[in-house]
Amino acid sequence: MVTDDSAKAERIRDERRQRRKYLCWSIIKISGCFLLLLITVINVWTTVRIKDQFATELQELDEINAAIYKGNRRLNSLRESNVPTPVLSAGSRKKNEVLKVLSIVESVEKAERAPKHRENQVVILGKGFIMKRDFEIWDYTFQNHKFMVEKSTKQDVAQRNHDNWAVMVCLDLFDGKTHCIEPGELPTLKRYQKVSRLYGLRKTLWNKDRFCETMSTALNGFENFTEFVFPCWILPHDYEDLIKQATTKYTKRSFILKPTDRGEGNGINVMDNYHDLANWKAEYPDNDEVVVQTYLPNPLLINKRKWDMRTYVLVTSIHPLRAYMYRDGLVRFASSKYDANAKDGGKKTAFLTNTSVNKKSGIDVEDLTWPFPKLYETMSQLGMDPEVLWESIERAIVQVLLSSENSFARQFKKLQNDYTCVNCYQLLGVDIIVDDTLTPRVIEVNGEPSMQLSGEKDSQYDFTKKSMTNDVVSLLFSHDSFSRPLTADLTELELSGFAVGYEDFGCSPRDDVCLSRANIKYLLDMKKEQQNMGGFRRIYPSKTGDYFTAFLAHLETKMPYGTLTSTYRIHKLVTALEKMSKWKSNNDVEASYNVVPSKNSDMDEEED
C-alpha cells in the first residue's frame, strides 16, 4: 500500500515537472516569436526611414539642380545679350557646398522655432482704455487662428519670467515699458517670441517733435530728393534757423504750428506771416515747445474739399527694414470748402481733416470718410492715375522708415551692442497728404491706430479692420519651413553672377555680400512672410529698390559707430532677390490694392 502511494506521488511529481517544462518551452517560443516580430518591425521602420531620408536628399539635390539650371539659363541669357558677368559655372559651387549652406540655413530656422507647448500661446496686456478699445479684435483674430489667448498684466507675465508665451500683444500708448515689458528684458527674450512693439518708436517717429527731429537729422546733407515730408522746426530751439529759411527759401509759404502734447487737431494754427512766429508763446502759453512745418499751398482737392489718407503699415523689422502696407485705409475730408486765399488757413473745418474736428459740423461721418477704392474710382474718373500715386506713397513711407533706422539703432545699442529688436513688430497708422501734382507727403506716424469695432451690422470699416488683423497674424506666424526654398534662391542668385559669402565659411573681398546668421534669419522671415501677405503688399524690400540706393548710402554715414548691420549692407542682396522673385503681388499695384485703372492711362500687364 505504501509502495502504491509512493509510486502515485512520484507520478504526480513527474507530471508537474513535465507541465513546468512545457510551460517554460511555451514561454520561450512565445518570447522568440515576439522578438522576431519586434526585429521585423524595427527592420521595416529602419527601411522606411532610410527610404524617406534618401527621398529627402534626392529632393534637396533636385532643388539644387533646378536652381543651378535656372542660374545657368540666366547666365547664358546675360552672355547672349553681351552683359558683362563674372566667369561662373555650375561647377563653381559644388553640391556639397550648397548642402553646407542649407545646413546653416536649417540650423538658423530651427533655433527660431517655438516649443510645441508654447507656439500658440498669446498674452494681451496694456493700458486700460486701449485694452478696452482694441482687445476684442485681437482676441477674436488670434483665436480664429487657433491661438490660446490670455488677458494678462505686466506684473503677472514678469513673475513667470516671460516663459509662458510666444506672442505678446502690447496695447499701450508708449513703447510698452509702463504696461507691457521692461526694455532691458527685450534682448533676453527667446528667439521665437514676438512683441508688438518697436522699442524706441515714441522717441523716433511717434511724437511730433521727435518725428521732426528724426527727419531733419536724416535729410541733413542730402539735397537730391523729392520732398516726402514737410520741412520742420522745433521752437524755441530752431527759431533762428526757421527765420533764416523763411526769409530766403520759403518766402511765399505759410506755416502750420502744432503742439507736441495734443492730438485730434487740437491746438493747430496756421500763420501766413513769418513775423508772427516770434509770438508763438502767446498762442501756446502752456507749452514749452511747438512744432512748425511749412504749410501745403496746393493740396489736391476733391469736391473742392481738402483731404488726407490714413494708411496702415506693418513693420516686421526696422533694423534692417522690412515693411508692408495694407490695401485699404481711410480717406478723411474737411467738412468746409477749401479757400486758398483765406487768412491764416481760414476755418479749421476747411484746413483740418481730422474727423474729430469735422464731425461737429453736423455732416455724417460716412460723408467725411471714404474707403480707398472709392478714392481710386474718383481719381480715375477725373483722369488721374491711382497707380502713380500709390507708388509715390509707398516710396514716401519707405523713406520715412529708412530715415528712422539710425535713431532706432542708437536706442537699441543702449540695451545691447548688437541688438536689432529682432523680436519686434508693430502696426502703424501713417497719415499722408497729396498735392495737386500727385506728390504725397507723410504728415505723422501713429503707433497705436484704433482697432475699435463699431459693432454695426455689415460695417465696411469693421470688415476692413478684421481682414487686416487677420492678415497680420497670417503674415507673421507661419510654422512652415522655408530653408530649402531660400537656399535654392541664394544658389540661383549666385549662379546668375551675384557673389554671396557666408560668415560661417569665411568671406572674400570679392563677395557682394557677407551673410551673418542674423542676415539669414532676416531672409528666412522675408521668405516666410511673402507666402501669406493677404491684403498687404511689401514696400521694402521691393523690385524697385534701386530707387533708394543713393539715399541709403547717405543714411549709412549717420549710423552709430560699431553698428554690425543695417539696411544699406543687405540692400543690394534683397533687391536682387526681389527682382528674381516671381511673386506678382510684390510688383502689381493694381492687383494688390484693387486700383481702378485710369481711362487716360495705358497700363500694360506685367509678366508673371
TIROBA-392365 format. One record per residue (C-alpha): x, y, z; residue number from 1; residue in one letter. Coordinates in pm, 1 decimal. Example, Ala and Ser with C-alpha at 12.3 -4.5 7.8 and 13.67 -1.06 7.14 Angstrom:
        c1        c2        c3  resi  resn
    1230.0    -450.0     780.0     1     a
    1367.0    -106.0     714.0     2     s
***
This chain:
        c1        c2        c3  resi  resn
       0.0       0.0       0.0     1     m
     287.5     228.0      87.6     2     v
     459.2     137.6    -237.3     3     t
     149.9     225.8    -442.1     4     d
     121.9     562.2    -270.8     5     d
     489.8     638.0    -333.7     6     s
     457.0     546.6    -698.4     7     a
     148.6     761.6    -734.0     8     k
     325.1    1058.2    -569.8     9     a
     625.2    1012.9    -797.6    10     e
     394.0    1005.8   -1099.2    11     r
     231.6    1329.3    -991.3    12     i
     571.1    1493.2    -944.2    13     r
     675.7    1379.7   -1292.7    14     d
     357.9    1521.3   -1443.0    15     e
     418.7    1853.2   -1268.5    16     r
     776.2    1863.4   -1392.4    17     r
     655.7    1791.8   -1745.6    18     q
     395.3    2068.9   -1723.1    19     r
     656.6    2316.9   -1595.4    20     r
     894.6    2211.9   -1867.6    21     k
     620.8    2251.1   -2130.6    22     y
     525.1    2591.6   -1988.8    23     l
     886.2    2709.8   -1996.0    24     c
     927.0    2599.6   -2356.9    25     w
     599.8    2769.5   -2447.0    26     s
     716.7    3093.4   -2288.4    27     i
    1048.5    3068.4   -2471.3    28     i
     872.7    3006.7   -2803.9    29     k
     630.1    3298.6   -2750.0    30     i
     918.1    3526.2   -2649.9    31     s
    1110.7    3418.4   -2955.2    32     g
     813.3    3492.8   -3179.5    33     c
     765.3    3833.0   -3016.4    34     f
    1135.1    3911.0   -3051.6    35     l
    1125.6    3805.8   -3415.6    36     l
     821.2    4030.5   -3470.9    37     l
     996.7    4321.1   -3298.7    38     l
    1306.3    4273.3   -3513.9    39     i
    1085.7    4267.4   -3823.7    40     t
     910.6    4592.6   -3718.2    41     v
    1243.2    4758.8   -3647.4    42     i
    1376.0    4648.0   -3985.5    43     n
    1067.6    4780.4   -4164.2    44     v
    1083.3    5112.5   -3972.2    45     w
    1454.0    5147.6   -4045.6    46     t
    1394.5    5074.5   -4412.6    47     t
    1120.0    5338.1   -4431.2    48     v
    1339.3    5592.6   -4252.1    49     r
    1630.6    5526.4   -4485.2    50     i
    1395.3    5549.2   -4783.8    51     k
    1249.5    5880.0   -4657.1    52     d
    1595.3    6017.8   -4588.0    53     q
    1708.5    5913.6   -4930.6    54     f
    1398.4    6073.4   -5085.4    55     a
    1466.6    6393.6   -4889.5    56     t
    1825.6    6402.1   -5011.5    57     e
    1704.9    6343.7   -5367.0    58     l
    1456.9    6628.5   -5325.6    59     q
    1732.5    6855.8   -5196.2    60     e
    1952.6    6762.7   -5490.7    61     l
    1661.8    6817.9   -5732.4    62     d
    1601.6    7164.0   -5585.3    63     e
    1970.6    7246.3   -5605.2    64     i
    1987.2    7115.2   -5964.6    65     n
    1682.7    7327.2   -6051.3    66     a
    1849.6    7634.9   -5900.6    67     a
    2171.3    7558.9   -6088.7    68     i
    1976.9    7506.9   -6412.8    69     y
    1786.1    7834.9   -6368.4    70     k
    2107.6    8015.6   -6273.8    71     g
    2290.9    7886.0   -6580.3    72     n
    1998.5    7981.6   -6805.0    73     r
    2005.1    8332.2   -6657.3    74     r
    2384.1    8346.4   -6703.6    75     l
    2358.2    8228.3   -7065.4    76     n
    2093.3    8488.0   -7142.7    77     s
    2319.5    8756.3   -6998.8    78     l
    2611.9    8632.8   -7205.5    79     r
    2398.8    8627.1   -7522.5    80     e
    2296.7    8987.6   -7457.8    81     s
    2665.0    9084.9   -7409.1    82     n
    2610.3    9189.7   -7046.6    83     v
    2946.1    9163.7   -6859.7    84     p
    2926.1    8894.2   -6590.6    85     t
    3179.2    8713.1   -6374.3    86     p
    3315.4    8383.7   -6502.4    87     v
    3086.3    8141.9   -6326.3    88     l
    2964.0    7790.3   -6394.8    89     s
    2754.8    7528.5   -6221.5    90     a
    3071.9    7356.5   -6111.2    91     g
    3199.2    7662.7   -5925.0    92     s
    2979.5    7576.1   -5632.1    93     r
    2984.6    7206.3   -5563.8    94     k
    2666.2    7042.5   -5448.8    95     k
    2817.6    6954.2   -5113.5    96     n
    2893.8    7324.0   -5060.5    97     e
    2531.5    7408.2   -5132.7    98     v
    2429.3    7142.1   -4882.4    99     l
    2658.2    7311.5   -4629.6   100     k
    2471.5    7637.0   -4691.2   101     v
    2143.7    7450.4   -4647.7   102     l
    2264.2    7310.9   -4314.7   103     s
    2340.2    7663.4   -4187.9   104     i
    2001.2    7794.7   -4303.4   105     v
    1824.8    7496.7   -4142.9   106     e
    2008.3    7546.6   -3813.6   107     s
    1908.3    7915.0   -3806.4   108     v
    1546.8    7823.0   -3880.4   109     e
    1543.5    7550.7   -3616.5   110     k
    1665.9    7793.9   -3349.3   111     a
    1367.9    8020.6   -3425.6   112     e
    1101.4    7755.9   -3371.9   113     r
     890.6    7767.6   -3059.1   114     a
     843.8    7454.9   -2846.4   115     p
     516.3    7279.7   -2930.9   116     k
     361.1    7367.9   -2594.6   117     h
     440.6    7738.9   -2645.8   118     r
     395.7    7810.6   -3017.4   119     e
      28.1    7911.0   -2990.2   120     n
      36.8    8099.3   -2658.3   121     q
     -63.1    8468.9   -2677.1   122     v
     -75.4    8723.4   -2395.2   123     v
    -256.1    9056.2   -2442.9   124     i
    -179.7    9334.4   -2197.8   125     l
    -158.7    9712.0   -2184.2   126     g
    -318.0   10038.8   -2075.8   127     k
    -678.1   10035.4   -1952.0   128     g
    -868.7   10234.9   -2213.1   129     f
    -659.1   10099.9   -2503.4   130     i
    -726.8    9746.6   -2378.4   131     m
   -1095.7    9825.3   -2364.3   132     k
   -1084.9    9971.5   -2715.8   133     r
    -876.4    9712.8   -2903.8   134     d
    -874.1    9387.8   -2702.0   135     f
   -1183.5    9249.5   -2874.0   136     e
   -1043.8    9245.4   -3227.9   137     i
    -704.6    9094.4   -3137.0   138     w
    -865.1    8831.2   -2914.1   139     d
   -1106.9    8742.9   -3196.2   140     y
    -829.3    8730.7   -3457.9   141     t
    -580.4    8515.5   -3267.9   142     f
    -848.7    8271.6   -3155.7   143     q
    -960.5    8236.8   -3517.8   144     n
    -603.0    8125.7   -3591.6   145     h
    -620.0    7860.7   -3314.2   146     k
    -404.4    8053.6   -3067.8   147     f
    -465.1    8031.3   -2694.2   148     m
    -525.0    8389.3   -2576.4   149     v
    -473.8    8511.0   -2220.7   150     e
    -559.5    8858.1   -2094.3   151     k
    -275.9    8942.6   -1858.4   152     s
     -72.6    9215.2   -1686.2   153     t
     290.7    9316.6   -1695.0   154     k
     342.3    9200.6   -1336.5   155     q
     186.9    8858.3   -1397.2   156     d
     391.9    8794.3   -1711.0   157     v
     715.1    8906.4   -1538.7   158     a
     651.6    8675.1   -1241.3   159     q
     655.0    8380.7   -1480.4   160     r
     987.5    8500.2   -1629.7   161     n
     833.6    8554.8   -1973.5   162     h
     829.8    8180.0   -2023.4   163     d
     458.2    8130.7   -2088.3   164     n
     401.7    8297.2   -2425.9   165     w
     509.3    8307.1   -2790.0   166     a
     334.1    8635.0   -2878.3   167     v
     287.1    8946.8   -2664.9   168     m
      28.5    9193.9   -2793.2   169     v
     101.4    9522.5   -2619.4   170     c
    -185.1    9775.1   -2624.0   171     l
     -16.9   10087.4   -2493.0   172     d
      44.6   10449.7   -2594.1   173     l
     417.6   10418.5   -2534.9   174     f
     692.6   10166.3   -2603.0   175     d
     545.4    9919.0   -2357.2   176     g
     764.3    9996.4   -2055.6   177     k
     473.3   10111.3   -1838.4   178     t
     221.6    9836.9   -1908.5   179     h
     389.8    9554.1   -2101.8   180     c
     762.4    9477.4   -2071.3   181     i
    1078.5    9643.6   -1941.7   182     e
    1310.6    9747.0   -2229.0   183     p
    1603.6    9571.0   -2063.4   184     g
    1417.7    9239.3   -2090.0   185     e
    1380.9    9257.1   -2468.6   186     l
    1732.7    9126.0   -2552.7   187     p
    1676.0    8830.0   -2316.5   188     t
    1364.0    8700.6   -2492.9   189     l
    1370.1    8365.3   -2669.7   190     k
    1428.8    8387.7   -3043.1   191     r
    1079.1    8260.4   -3121.9   192     y
     898.0    8520.1   -2908.9   193     q
     733.2    8822.1   -3076.0   194     k
     631.3    9155.3   -2918.6   195     v
     400.2    9400.0   -3096.7   196     s
     624.9    9696.4   -3013.0   197     r
     918.6    9861.0   -3188.6   198     l
    1129.5    9975.8   -2898.0   199     y
    1207.5   10346.2   -2934.6   200     g
     917.3   10435.3   -3166.8   201     l
     794.3   10712.6   -2934.5   202     r
    1136.4   10877.4   -2935.3   203     k
    1181.6   10836.0   -3308.0   204     t
     859.0   10875.0   -3507.2   205     l
     550.4   10869.6   -3286.7   206     w
     587.9   11205.4   -3107.5   207     n
     551.9   11506.8   -3337.2   208     k
     870.7   11672.3   -3212.6   209     d
    1075.9   11351.4   -3238.5   210     r
     938.7   11287.0   -3588.4   211     f
    1058.2   11634.6   -3686.6   212     c
    1399.4   11581.4   -3525.7   213     e
    1446.2   11237.9   -3685.7   214     t
    1358.2   11359.3   -4035.8   215     m
    1569.8   11675.2   -4008.2   216     s
    1873.8   11475.2   -3893.0   217     t
    1835.3   11214.8   -4167.6   218     a
    1787.5   11465.6   -4450.7   219     l
    2066.1   11699.0   -4342.4   220     n
    2327.2   11692.8   -4618.4   221     g
    2107.1   11511.3   -4870.8   222     f
    1952.7   11760.2   -5113.0   223     e
    1878.2   11534.3   -5408.7   224     n
    1533.7   11405.6   -5314.6   225     f
    1166.2   11455.9   -5388.1   226     t
    1008.6   11609.8   -5079.0   227     e
     832.1   11329.7   -4888.6   228     f
     790.4   11514.2   -4555.0   229     v
     745.4   11880.9   -4475.1   230     f
    1047.9   12084.5   -4359.3   231     p
    1004.9   12134.2   -3986.2   232     c
    1148.1   12313.5   -3684.9   233     w
    1103.4   12288.0   -3309.0   234     i
    1053.4   12616.9   -3128.7   235     l
    1219.7   12778.4   -2944.5   236     p
    1534.4   12574.4   -3020.3   237     h
    1524.2   12614.4   -3400.5   238     d
    1386.2   12968.6   -3413.6   239     y
    1691.9   13131.6   -3573.7   240     e
    1716.5   12869.5   -3847.5   241     d
    1340.4   12892.0   -3908.9   242     l
    1356.0   13269.5   -3962.4   243     i
    1659.4   13231.3   -4188.7   244     k
    1478.2   12972.8   -4403.9   245     q
    1153.8   13174.0   -4400.0   246     a
    1329.7   13483.2   -4535.5   247     t
    1526.1   13300.6   -4805.5   248     t
    1386.0   12964.9   -4916.4   249     k
    1020.6   12981.3   -4803.6   250     y
     934.0   13347.6   -4858.0   251     t
     593.4   13271.1   -5010.8   252     k
     491.9   12994.0   -4773.0   253     r
     262.5   12995.8   -4470.2   254     s
     349.8   12792.1   -4162.7   255     f
     145.8   12548.1   -3954.2   256     i
     208.1   12515.3   -3578.5   257     l
     131.6   12202.2   -3376.5   258     k
     162.6   12144.6   -3000.2   259     p
     367.2   11836.4   -2916.2   260     t
     131.7   11705.3   -2647.0   261     d
    -209.1   11710.8   -2815.8   262     r
    -395.2   11514.7   -3080.6   263     g
    -716.8   11509.9   -3285.7   264     e
    -639.7   11852.2   -3435.7   265     g
    -638.1   12035.2   -3102.7   266     n
    -419.5   12346.7   -3086.3   267     g
    -320.3   12353.3   -3453.9   268     i
    -285.4   12701.3   -3610.3   269     n
    -172.2   12848.1   -3943.4   270     v
      35.1   13168.6   -3969.0   271     m
      71.1   13342.7   -4305.9   272     d
     336.5   13589.9   -4191.7   273     n
     663.4   13455.3   -4054.7   274     y
     691.9   13769.0   -3835.8   275     h
     405.1   13626.1   -3627.3   276     d
     623.1   13326.0   -3537.3   277     l
     809.8   13542.3   -3286.4   278     a
     490.0   13549.5   -3078.2   279     n
     431.2   13175.2   -3079.2   280     w
     437.9   13162.8   -2698.7   281     k
     128.0   13384.3   -2683.2   282     a
     -63.1   13115.2   -2875.4   283     e
      79.9   12832.5   -2663.0   284     y
     134.9   12966.2   -2308.6   285     p
     125.9   12618.1   -2154.2   286     d
     370.5   12458.4   -2398.3   287     n
     748.5   12457.3   -2369.7   288     d
     782.2   12353.8   -2734.5   289     e
     581.6   12358.2   -3056.8   290     v
     648.4   12201.8   -3395.7   291     v
     642.4   12429.6   -3701.8   292     v
     609.7   12299.0   -4058.3   293     q
     568.6   12462.5   -4395.6   294     t
     201.7   12473.4   -4492.8   295     y
     100.0   12297.4   -4815.1   296     l
     -13.2   12572.0   -5058.0   297     p
    -154.7   12344.7   -5330.0   298     n
    -341.5   12044.6   -5182.6   299     p
    -522.0   11814.2   -5425.4   300     l
    -892.7   11888.4   -5379.0   301     l
   -1188.6   11657.1   -5430.7   302     i
   -1528.4   11825.0   -5449.0   303     n
   -1341.4   12146.6   -5354.0   304     k
   -1250.8   11998.2   -5016.6   305     r
    -916.8   11914.4   -4861.6   306     k
    -846.3   11551.1   -4766.5   307     w
    -576.1   11321.2   -4632.2   308     d
    -524.0   10944.5   -4603.8   309     m
    -473.5   10711.4   -4308.0   310     r
    -265.7   10419.2   -4434.6   311     t
    -177.6   10109.7   -4232.2   312     y
     183.1    9991.6   -4236.6   313     v
     312.1    9671.0   -4075.7   314     l
     681.8    9687.9   -3984.3   315     v
     820.8    9339.0   -3919.1   316     t
    1183.5    9456.4   -3892.2   317     s
    1323.6    9807.8   -3855.5   318     i
    1698.8    9739.0   -3842.9   319     h
    1732.6    9625.5   -4125.0   320     p
    1395.5    9740.5   -4262.8   321     l
    1115.7    9511.2   -4378.0   322     r
     767.6    9664.2   -4415.0   323     a
     424.9    9610.8   -4569.8   324     y
     132.2    9841.3   -4649.7   325     m
    -233.2    9737.0   -4639.8   326     y
    -456.0    9768.6   -4946.8   327     r
    -729.2    9963.9   -4768.8   328     d
    -749.1   10250.3   -4523.2   329     g
    -938.0   10571.6   -4462.5   330     l
    -970.6   10891.5   -4665.6   331     v
   -1068.5   11182.6   -4434.7   332     r
   -1230.6   11501.0   -4566.2   333     f
   -1262.4   11852.5   -4431.6   334     a
   -1627.5   11949.1   -4393.2   335     s
   -1589.7   12302.5   -4539.6   336     s
   -1473.6   12403.5   -4886.6   337     k
   -1107.0   12497.1   -4910.7   338     y
   -1015.8   12861.5   -4974.6   339     d
    -655.6   12908.5   -5083.2   340     a
    -678.9   13283.2   -5016.6   341     n
    -823.7   13261.8   -4664.6   342     a
    -623.3   13439.5   -4395.5   343     k
    -423.5   13206.4   -4169.7   344     d
    -581.4   12899.0   -4327.9   345     g
    -940.7   13011.5   -4276.9   346     g
   -1186.7   12796.0   -4083.9   347     k
   -1040.0   12492.1   -3909.5   348     k
   -1306.1   12279.0   -4074.7   349     t
   -1152.8   12384.9   -4408.3   350     a
    -780.5   12324.3   -4342.8   351     f
    -800.6   12036.1   -4092.6   352     l
    -916.2   11689.9   -4198.7   353     t
    -941.2   11533.0   -3851.8   354     n
   -1275.4   11354.2   -3822.5   355     t
   -1299.3   11457.8   -3456.0   356     s
   -1298.9   11825.3   -3567.2   357     v
   -1523.9   11798.4   -3873.4   358     n
   -1795.9   11572.8   -3735.8   359     k
   -1904.1   11866.0   -3512.8   360     k
   -2021.8   12045.1   -3827.7   361     s
   -2325.7   11818.6   -3849.2   362     g
   -2214.6   11623.9   -4159.4   363     i
   -2247.6   11245.9   -4147.9   364     d
   -1922.2   11065.0   -4073.0   365     v
   -1986.3   10849.2   -4382.6   366     e
   -1962.3   11166.3   -4595.2   367     d
   -1640.5   11269.3   -4419.1   368     l
   -1465.4   10935.7   -4470.8   369     t
   -1414.1   10717.4   -4776.7   370     w
   -1253.7   10375.2   -4822.1   371     p
    -958.2   10369.0   -5060.7   372     f
   -1141.8   10200.4   -5353.8   373     p
   -1381.7   10496.8   -5371.8   374     k
   -1083.8   10734.4   -5392.7   375     l
    -928.4   10525.3   -5671.9   376     y
   -1255.5   10531.1   -5865.0   377     e
   -1292.0   10908.9   -5824.8   378     t
    -932.2   10972.7   -5933.7   379     m
    -982.3   10757.8   -6243.2   380     s
   -1298.0   10948.2   -6331.4   381     q
   -1100.4   11273.3   -6301.1   382     l
    -834.9   11139.7   -6540.5   383     g
    -567.8   11075.9   -6275.3   384     m
    -368.7   10753.4   -6243.5   385     d
    -409.3   10595.1   -5896.0   386     p
    -114.0   10361.7   -5960.3   387     e
     126.5   10654.3   -5997.4   388     v
       0.7   10799.9   -5669.7   389     l
      25.1   10468.6   -5488.0   390     w
     381.8   10401.3   -5592.8   391     e
     474.2   10751.8   -5473.7   392     s
     302.1   10691.9   -5137.9   393     i
     495.7   10369.3   -5091.1   394     e
     824.8   10544.2   -5163.8   395     r
     744.6   10826.7   -4922.3   396     a
     664.2   10583.3   -4639.2   397     i
     975.0   10373.0   -4707.2   398     v
    1194.7   10684.3   -4698.7   399     q
    1045.5   10787.0   -4363.7   400     v
    1113.8   10440.7   -4218.0   401     l
    1465.5   10429.7   -4362.7   402     l
    1531.9   10777.0   -4220.3   403     s
    1446.7   10649.0   -3872.9   404     s
    1683.5   10349.6   -3874.4   405     e
    1989.7   10526.6   -3734.9   406     n
    1782.2   10670.0   -3448.6   407     s
    1646.1   10323.2   -3367.7   408     f
    1998.3   10178.3   -3387.8   409     a
    2124.6   10427.7   -3127.9   410     r
    1846.3   10334.2   -2888.3   411     q
    1899.4    9961.6   -2944.3   412     f
    2270.1    9996.9   -2859.8   413     k
    2171.8   10130.6   -2517.5   414     k
    2005.8    9794.4   -2447.6   415     l
    2277.9    9575.1   -2600.8   416     q
    2553.4    9648.0   -2850.5   417     n
    2435.2    9412.5   -3126.9   418     d
    2061.0    9428.7   -3051.4   419     y
    1832.4    9481.6   -3354.3   420     t
    1486.1    9434.4   -3196.1   421     c
    1459.9    9105.5   -3384.2   422     v
    1156.7    9005.3   -3171.8   423     n
     966.8    9325.8   -3254.5   424     c
     690.9    9417.0   -3495.7   425     y
     430.0    9695.1   -3498.1   426     q
     124.4    9802.7   -3695.3   427     l
     141.2   10177.1   -3764.7   428     l
    -108.3   10434.9   -3882.5   429     g
      70.4   10665.3   -4129.0   430     v
    -106.4   10985.6   -4238.4   431     d
     -49.0   11115.6   -4592.9   432     i
    -148.7   11435.4   -4772.6   433     i
    -127.0   11477.8   -5151.4   434     v
     -67.8   11795.2   -5354.5   435     d
    -209.2   11877.8   -5697.9   436     d
      97.0   11728.1   -5870.2   437     t
      20.0   11390.6   -5703.4   438     l
     322.8   11425.6   -5474.5   439     t
     245.3   11267.1   -5135.0   440     p
     399.5   11376.8   -4804.2   441     r
     392.7   11194.9   -4471.9   442     v
     230.0   11413.5   -4205.8   443     i
     281.0   11195.6   -3898.2   444     e
     305.5   10840.0   -3765.1   445     v
      66.6   10688.2   -3509.0   446     n
     197.2   10384.8   -3320.1   447     g
    -141.1   10272.3   -3184.7   448     e
    -408.2   10323.6   -3455.1   449     p
    -755.7   10246.2   -3326.9   450     s
    -878.3    9893.3   -3393.6   451     m
   -1209.5    9951.9   -3218.6   452     q
   -1507.7    9780.2   -3381.4   453     l
   -1832.8    9969.7   -3426.3   454     s
   -2046.3    9659.2   -3383.2   455     g
   -2277.9    9777.6   -3660.4   456     e
   -2417.5    9512.7   -3892.0   457     k
   -2247.8    9499.2   -4234.1   458     d
   -1999.5    9769.1   -4131.1   459     s
   -1737.3    9804.5   -4407.0   460     q
   -1499.9    9964.5   -4157.7   461     y
   -1527.9    9666.5   -3920.3   462     d
   -1480.1    9427.5   -4211.9   463     f
   -1161.7    9611.0   -4318.4   464     t
   -1016.6    9600.6   -3966.5   465     k
   -1097.1    9231.9   -3916.3   466     k
    -949.2    9146.9   -4256.6   467     s
    -635.2    9346.8   -4179.5   468     m
    -572.9    9196.0   -3834.7   469     t
    -634.5    8850.6   -3980.8   470     n
    -370.5    8918.9   -4247.5   471     d
    -126.9    9049.3   -3983.0   472     v
    -143.3    8718.7   -3795.3   473     v
    -126.7    8508.8   -4113.9   474     s
     176.7    8700.5   -4237.8   475     l
     372.6    8686.0   -3912.6   476     l
     304.3    8345.0   -3764.6   477     f
     358.1    8066.0   -4015.6   478     s
     508.3    7738.1   -3886.2   479     h
     617.1    7618.0   -4230.7   480     d
     981.8    7561.9   -4325.4   481     s
    1147.3    7783.9   -4585.8   482     f
    1511.7    7679.6   -4551.7   483     s
    1522.2    7485.5   -4879.6   484     r
    1344.1    7747.4   -5094.0   485     p
    1575.0    8016.7   -4953.2   486     l
    1885.3    7806.1   -5021.6   487     t
    1764.6    7746.3   -5376.9   488     a
    1708.2    8122.6   -5423.6   489     d
    2056.4    8205.9   -5294.4   490     l
    2209.6    7938.5   -5518.8   491     t
    2025.8    8068.4   -5824.5   492     e
    2126.6    8424.5   -5739.1   493     l
    2491.8    8330.5   -5704.4   494     e
    2489.8    8136.9   -6028.4   495     l
    2345.9    8444.4   -6201.8   496     s
    2659.5    8639.8   -6110.3   497     g
    2593.5    8771.9   -5759.4   498     f
    2870.5    8669.4   -5516.6   499     a
    2723.3    8554.9   -5184.1   500     v
    2956.7    8490.5   -4891.7   501     g
    2882.4    8337.4   -4553.2   502     y
    3045.1    8428.3   -4223.1   503     e
    3040.7    8060.8   -4120.7   504     d
    3269.8    7976.6   -4416.0   505     f
    3469.5    8297.1   -4423.6   506     g
    3401.4    8574.4   -4675.6   507     c
    3611.1    8705.3   -4962.6   508     s
    3667.0    9071.4   -5060.7   509     p
    3513.6    8973.8   -5396.0   510     r
    3179.3    8885.9   -5233.6   511     d
    2892.2    9126.1   -5298.0   512     d
    2758.1    9045.2   -4950.6   513     v
    2878.5    8850.5   -4646.3   514     c
    2580.7    8691.1   -4472.2   515     l
    2577.6    8653.8   -4095.1   516     s
    2330.2    8424.6   -3919.8   517     r
    2127.3    8734.8   -3831.8   518     a
    2108.7    8818.7   -4204.1   519     n
    1995.7    8462.1   -4280.3   520     i
    1718.3    8494.9   -4021.9   521     k
    1610.3    8818.3   -4191.0   522     y
    1596.5    8640.2   -4528.4   523     l
    1404.6    8345.0   -4381.5   524     l
    1146.1    8581.6   -4231.9   525     d
    1126.4    8767.0   -4563.0   526     m
    1060.0    8438.0   -4743.4   527     k
     806.4    8323.1   -4485.4   528     k
     612.0    8648.8   -4479.7   529     e
     571.0    8674.6   -4856.1   530     q
     378.4    8344.8   -4863.5   531     q
      86.6    8486.2   -4662.6   532     n
      65.7    8859.3   -4735.7   533     m
    -310.6    8861.8   -4793.2   534     g
    -412.7    9224.9   -4836.6   535     g
     -62.8    9353.5   -4757.3   536     f
     195.9    9446.7   -5018.0   537     r
     564.4    9451.9   -4932.6   538     r
     700.2    9802.2   -4980.9   539     i
    1055.1    9718.3   -4869.9   540     y
    1244.0    9517.9   -4988.9   541     p
    1098.3    9561.2   -5337.7   542     s
    1180.3    9516.2   -5703.2   543     k
    1217.1    9893.8   -5734.2   544     t
    1470.2    9906.5   -5450.2   545     g
    1734.4   10074.6   -5670.3   546     d
    1539.1   10397.9   -5617.4   547     y
    1662.5   10407.3   -5255.0   548     f
    2029.8   10317.6   -5313.8   549     t
    2173.3   10672.1   -5307.8   550     a
    1957.8   10769.1   -5008.9   551     f
    2066.5   10458.1   -4815.7   552     l
    2433.0   10533.3   -4889.0   553     a
    2376.8   10878.7   -4737.9   554     h
    2197.8   10735.4   -4431.9   555     l
    2474.9   10481.3   -4373.0   556     e
    2710.2   10769.6   -4286.7   557     t
    2482.1   10857.0   -3994.3   558     k
    2481.5   10510.5   -3835.7   559     m
    2635.6   10491.3   -3486.8   560     p
    2994.6   10369.1   -3467.2   561     y
    3026.3    9992.1   -3439.0   562     g
    2689.0    9912.2   -3597.5   563     t
    2703.7    9548.9   -3709.3   564     l
    2415.8    9553.4   -3957.3   565     t
    2195.1    9796.8   -4148.0   566     s
    1951.1    9808.9   -4436.7   567     t
    2223.4    9951.1   -4659.9   568     y
    2452.3    9649.4   -4606.7   569     r
    2197.2    9397.0   -4736.2   570     i
    2011.6    9632.9   -4973.2   571     h
    2187.7    9509.7   -5286.6   572     k
    2115.8    9144.9   -5199.3   573     l
    1747.2    9179.8   -5109.6   574     v
    1680.3    9399.4   -5413.4   575     t
    1841.0    9135.1   -5636.6   576     a
    1631.5    8861.5   -5471.4   577     l
    1314.5    9064.4   -5523.7   578     e
    1395.0    9120.8   -5892.0   579     k
    1444.1    8746.4   -5929.5   580     m
    1118.1    8670.1   -5745.3   581     s
     811.0    8572.1   -5943.6   582     k
     562.3    8695.4   -5684.8   583     w
     316.8    8914.9   -5872.8   584     k
     164.0    9054.9   -5552.7   585     s
     500.9    9210.9   -5481.8   586     n
     502.5    9402.2   -5807.8   587     n
     149.8    9474.0   -5923.8   588     d
     -12.1    9773.0   -5756.3   589     v
    -342.0    9714.9   -5931.3   590     e
    -360.9    9354.0   -5811.6   591     a
    -255.0    9436.9   -5456.8   592     s
    -473.8    9738.6   -5393.5   593     y
    -768.7    9687.2   -5630.0   594     n
    -668.9   10008.0   -5810.9   595     v
    -909.0   10109.2   -6086.4   596     v
    -701.5   10193.7   -6398.4   597     p
    -741.2   10547.5   -6530.4   598     s
    -922.6   10581.6   -6860.3   599     k
    -638.3   10804.2   -6978.3   600     n
    -364.1   10563.0   -6876.8   601     s
    -218.8   10281.5   -7079.8   602     d
    -103.9   10027.7   -6824.0   603     m
      34.0    9710.1   -6973.5   604     d
       5.6    9389.0   -6778.4   605     e
     336.0    9276.3   -6631.8   606     e
     466.3    8929.0   -6695.3   607     e
     442.3    8680.3   -6413.5   608     d
***
